[in-house]
Amino acid sequence: MKLLLKLTQAFIFFSFLSLYVSAATDSTEVRNHQDYQIFLKQPAKEIRLIMYEKNFLPIQGKLSEDRKAIIMKEYQNGNKVHVKVLYEDGTEDEFVKSPCFIDPVILLP
């Protein structure tokens, strides 16, 4: 009877341990592939240009669903970003955003 109780306790312990390890692994993966966003003044029609201010390398970006933010993939944290955007009302805007105005975002699947 005591042996059965010990085996049950060991099984429960290792079950919770495996759940904890898998949860920790999942959160690490999210942090490695985190997207960043820049908020816009108004809804945009298209992104004309998005690149790093320092070295002029292009950044992969897309408009958010509500078109009020630019979502950037693989943004190198700590760099200024140069943006040229066309708004839905036909006006065009060109600006530079410093890293303190670039926010991390987690997109839901």
N, C-alpha and C positions, 0 to 999 in steps of 0.2 A: 504493500500500500504506500509506504514512504517512497519507494523507488518510483512509483507511478506519479506521485505528487512532484518529486524532483524533476522528472522528465517533462512533465507539463509546464513547470516553471521555466525550465531551460528553453522549451519550445516557444513560450510566450516572450521571453527575453530576446531571443534571437530574431523573432518576428518583428518586434518593435525596433530592434537595432537595424535590420535591413530596411525598414520603412524610413528611418531617420537618415541613413546613408543615401538612399535614393532621393529623398527630398533635398538634401544638401547638394547633391550633384545637379539636380534640375535648376536650382537657383543660381549656381555658378555658371551654367550654360547661358542663362538669360543675361547675366552681366557681361559676358564676353561678346554678345551680339546685340548690344543695346543701341537703339536708334536715338537721334537727337532731333530737336525741332526748333524752328525760328518762327515766332508769331508775326503775322502781317497786320497792317493797318485795316485792311478790308479784304473781302474775298477776291482771290486772284483767278485769272483765266489760264495763265501759263507761266512757267519759269523760263526766262530767256537765258539766264546765266547764273551759275552758282560755282564758286571756286574759292580756294584759299587765298587770302589777301597777300600773304608773304611770298609764296612760290608759284602762284597762278595755276596750281593743279586743279582739275575739275573735281567736283564732288557729286556723287550719285544722290539725287534727291527727287522727291515727288510731292505733289500737293496733298494735304490731308483731305478727308472726306468732305468736311465743311468748307474747304478751300481757304481757310484762314491761317494756315500754318504750312511750312515746308518741313517735310520729314527727310532727314539726311541719313543715309546708310554709311557705315564705316567712317564717321567723322572722327578726326584726330583731335581729341580733347585739348583745349588750351589755345586754339588758333582762331584768328579773326576770319570771317567769311564775307566775301564780296558777292552781292546778289543783285540781279536785274530781273524784275518781274512785271508782267502785264496784268493789270487788274480788270475785273469784269466790266467796269464802266469805261474802259478804253484807255485810261491813263497808264503811263509807264513810270516805274520808280526804280532807282538804282541806289543802293546803300551798302554800308559795311556794318556787320554786327560783331561786337566783341564777344569773347567767350562767356562773359557774365550774363549775356542775353540769350545764350544758347542752352536750352534745357534738355535733360535726358527724358526719354519717353519710352514706355513699353507698350507696343502694339498688341492688342488681343487678337488671337487667331480667328 
